[in-house]
């Protein structure tokens, strides 16, 4: 499969055949059969590379996302979770799923249209998914909610939130009309980003294989965690091996163990992986979320 990268005053992207126009500079690359096209960006390219939306590229994305929920399945599970009591503001939500390589596989929202939930939460949901995937392992799951205290000054992961920045070209490319749809422009690309509050969870298959992560955003961070948890549970991708919560039934659950300390606005987490309290109801709900599957 041969792709061509074009750069011109009107924009840049991969095209299926060369353009015989002097205003366009072309450089050809070969997309090896063993690797999808999002791995092949010409050195020094300063424009986002967008895979050609044809049957071949669609097939590559489908292969890279095997075992993960479709956009329709993600939307259904997210909607069901959003309509439960989650201890937040009862807002509509965004969700993103990435595979183990951090490639976006699906993006969905629960409202009537893309403006029915915070527009900024689309990219935050992708950032959360990337974080949960990037910092979980086959034998240990770390929710984004588990990272809040660890990245504070003096924490064991101080500065982590400044690593792996979001690829803004991927985040904001394409027509906004496609945001949250099956053809969301983020699909097939690595989004990057690190987020350190509730809403991101690793995905483990029934075979106990870590296959990616889901990120949810649109409400309070505590409600986001509860909604992400229920979404993952509905998708049957919560065969979590272990975590840092101390609860064997909910290994990567949010932890509320931060106590105030003079001179420190965020307080101190007893175990080092605590998250701030958003509301009493969100805390109570987290304690009774569905147990993970063995």
C-alpha positions in Angstrom: 0.0 0.0 0.0 1.6 3.3 -1.1 0.6 6.6 0.5 1.6 10.1 -0.5 2.1 13.0 1.9 1.2 16.4 0.4 2.0 19.8 1.7 0.4 22.9 0.3 -1.1 26.2 1.3 -4.5 24.5 1.5 -3.4 21.9 4.0 -1.6 18.6 4.3 -2.4 14.9 4.5 -2.0 11.5 3.0 -3.5 11.1 -0.5 -4.0 7.9 -2.5 -2.3 9.1 -5.7 0.2 11.7 -6.7 -1.0 15.2 -7.7 0.4 16.7 -10.9 0.5 20.3 -9.5 3.6 22.3 -9.2 2.3 23.9 -6.0 2.3 20.6 -4.1 5.4 18.9 -2.9 5.1 15.1 -2.6 7.0 12.5 -0.8 6.1 8.8 -1.1 6.4 6.2 1.6 5.5 2.6 1.8 3.2 1.4 4.6 4.6 -2.1 5.5 2.0 -4.8 5.7 2.9 -5.5 9.3 2.4 -1.9 10.5 -0.6 0.5 10.1 -0.1 3.8 8.3 -0.2 5.9 11.5 3.3 4.7 12.3 4.7 6.1 9.0 5.1 9.9 9.2 7.9 11.3 7.1 10.8 12.7 9.2 10.4 16.4 9.9 6.8 16.5 8.8 5.2 19.5 10.5 1.7 18.6 9.4 -0.6 15.9 10.7 -0.7 12.7 8.7 -4.2 11.5 8.1 -4.8 8.0 6.8 -6.8 7.7 3.6 -10.4 6.8 4.5 -10.6 3.8 2.1 -11.3 0.1 2.6 -7.6 -0.7 3.1 -7.0 1.9 5.9 -10.3 1.0 7.5 -9.2 -2.6 7.6 -5.9 -1.6 9.3 -7.7 0.3 12.0 -10.1 -2.6 12.5 -7.2 -5.0 12.9 -5.4 -2.7 15.3 -8.6 -2.4 17.4 -9.5 -6.1 17.4 -11.1 -7.1 20.7 -12.0 -3.5 21.7 -15.6 -2.1 21.6 -17.0 -0.6 18.5 -18.1 3.0 18.6 -21.7 1.8 18.9 -20.9 -0.5 21.8 -19.0 2.2 23.5 -21.8 4.7 23.1 -24.4 2.3 24.4 -22.3 1.4 27.5 -21.4 5.0 28.2 -25.0 6.1 27.9 -26.2 3.4 30.3 -23.6 4.4 32.8 -24.2 8.2 32.5 -27.9 7.7 33.3 -27.2 6.1 36.7 -26.6 8.1 39.8 -22.8 8.9 39.8 -22.5 11.6 42.4 -21.8 14.4 40.0 -23.8 17.1 38.1 -25.8 14.7 35.9 -24.1 15.9 32.7 -23.7 14.2 29.3 -20.3 12.6 28.7 -17.5 11.9 26.2 -15.6 8.6 26.1 -12.6 7.4 24.1 -11.1 3.9 23.7 -7.4 3.4 22.8 -5.6 0.2 22.0 -2.4 -1.1 23.8 -0.3 1.1 21.4 -2.3 4.2 22.4 -4.1 4.4 19.0 -7.6 5.8 19.3 -10.2 3.1 18.3 -13.5 4.8 19.2 -14.9 8.1 20.4 -18.5 8.6 21.5 -20.8 11.0 23.4 -24.1 10.6 25.2 -26.0 13.9 24.4 -28.2 14.8 21.5 -25.2 16.3 19.6 -21.5 17.1 20.1 -22.4 20.4 21.9 -24.6 18.7 24.5 -21.5 17.9 26.6 -18.4 20.0 27.3 -16.6 20.3 24.0 -13.2 20.3 25.8 -14.0 16.9 27.4 -13.6 15.1 24.1 -9.8 15.5 24.1 -9.7 15.0 27.9 -11.4 11.6 27.6 -8.8 10.6 25.0 -6.0 11.9 27.3 -7.4 9.8 30.2 -7.6 6.7 28.0 -4.0 7.2 26.9 -2.8 7.7 30.5 -4.6 4.6 31.9 -3.1 2.5 29.0 0.4 4.0 29.2 0.8 3.5 33.0 -0.9 0.1 33.4 0.7 -3.3 33.0 -0.5 -6.8 32.4 -0.2 -7.5 36.1 -1.0 -4.0 37.5 -3.7 -1.5 36.7 -3.4 2.1 37.5 -6.5 4.3 37.1 -6.0 7.9 36.3 -7.7 8.6 39.7 -4.7 6.8 41.4 -2.2 9.3 40.0 -3.4 12.6 41.5 -1.4 12.5 44.7 1.6 10.6 43.2 2.3 13.5 40.8 2.2 16.3 43.4 5.4 17.8 44.8 7.1 15.1 46.9 5.0 12.4 45.3 6.5 9.2 43.9 5.6 10.3 40.3 6.1 14.0 40.6 6.2 15.6 37.1 4.5 12.7 35.3 1.7 15.0 34.2 4.1 17.0 32.1 5.3 14.0 30.1 3.8 12.6 26.9 2.0 15.7 25.8 -1.3 15.5 23.7 -0.7 15.6 20.0 -2.8 18.7 19.2 -2.6 18.0 15.5 -4.5 14.7 16.1 -6.8 16.2 18.7 -8.2 19.1 16.6 -7.9 17.9 13.0 -10.8 17.3 10.7 -14.4 18.6 10.6 -16.0 19.2 14.0 -19.2 17.6 12.6 -17.4 14.2 12.8 -16.4 14.5 16.5 -17.8 11.6 18.5 -18.9 9.8 15.4 -17.6 6.5 14.1 -15.3 8.5 11.8 -14.0 10.8 14.5 -10.7 12.3 13.1 -8.8 11.0 16.2 -9.5 7.4 15.2 -6.5 5.6 13.9 -4.0 8.0 15.5 -2.0 8.2 18.7 -3.4 11.1 20.8 -0.9 11.1 23.7 -1.4 13.1 26.9 -1.4 12.5 30.6 -4.3 13.2 32.9 -4.2 12.6 36.6 -7.8 12.8 37.9 -10.6 10.3 37.7 -12.1 8.9 34.5 -9.4 6.6 32.9 -9.3 2.8 33.3 -7.3 0.1 31.7 -9.2 -2.6 29.8 -8.5 -6.3 30.5 -10.1 -9.0 28.4 -11.6 -12.3 29.7 -8.3 -13.9 28.8 -6.7 -11.4 31.3 -4.9 -9.6 28.6 -4.4 -5.8 28.8 -5.8 -4.6 25.5 -6.1 -0.8 26.0 -8.0 1.6 28.0 -11.2 3.8 28.2 -11.3 7.4 29.2 -14.4 9.3 30.2 -14.9 13.0 30.8 -17.8 15.5 31.2 -18.7 15.7 34.8 -16.8 16.0 38.1 -13.7 13.9 38.1 -15.2 11.6 40.7 -18.3 11.1 38.7 -16.2 10.5 35.7 -14.4 7.7 37.5 -17.8 6.1 38.5 -19.1 6.4 34.9 -15.9 5.0 33.4 -16.0 2.0 35.9 -19.6 1.2 34.9 -18.9 1.6 31.2 -16.0 -0.9 31.5 -18.1 -3.3 33.5 -20.9 -3.2 30.8 -18.2 -3.9 28.1 -17.0 -6.9 30.1 -13.4 -5.7 30.0 -12.8 -5.5 33.7 -10.8 -8.7 34.4 -8.3 -6.6 36.4 -5.3 -8.5 37.8 -4.3 -6.1 40.6 -4.1 -2.5 41.6 -3.2 -0.1 44.4 -6.7 0.5 46.0 -6.3 -2.1 48.7 -9.7 -3.5 47.7 -9.3 -6.9 46.1 -12.8 -6.7 44.6 -12.1 -3.3 43.0 -8.3 -3.3 42.6 -8.0 0.0 40.6 -10.8 1.9 42.3 -10.5 5.5 43.2 -9.0 6.1 46.7 -10.2 8.8 49.1 -7.4 9.0 51.7 -6.2 12.6 51.5 -6.2 14.5 54.7 -5.6 18.2 55.1 -2.1 19.4 56.1 -1.1 22.9 57.0 0.6 24.6 54.1 -0.4 22.1 51.5 -3.6 22.9 49.6 -4.1 19.4 48.3 -3.4 17.6 51.6 -1.5 14.4 52.0 -2.6 10.9 50.8 -1.9 8.2 53.3 -1.1 5.6 50.7 0.3 8.0 48.1 -2.4 7.3 45.4 -5.3 9.3 46.8 -7.8 11.5 45.0 -9.7 14.5 46.3 -13.3 14.1 47.4 -15.8 15.7 45.0 -19.0 14.9 46.9 -20.1 12.6 49.6 -22.5 10.8 47.2 -19.7 10.2 44.7 -17.5 8.7 47.5 -20.3 6.4 48.6 -21.1 5.3 45.1 -17.5 4.4 44.5 -17.5 2.1 47.4 -20.3 0.0 45.9 -19.3 -0.1 42.3 -19.6 -3.5 40.6 -16.7 -5.7 41.6 -14.2 -6.5 38.8 -14.3 -9.9 37.2 -11.8 -12.6 38.0 
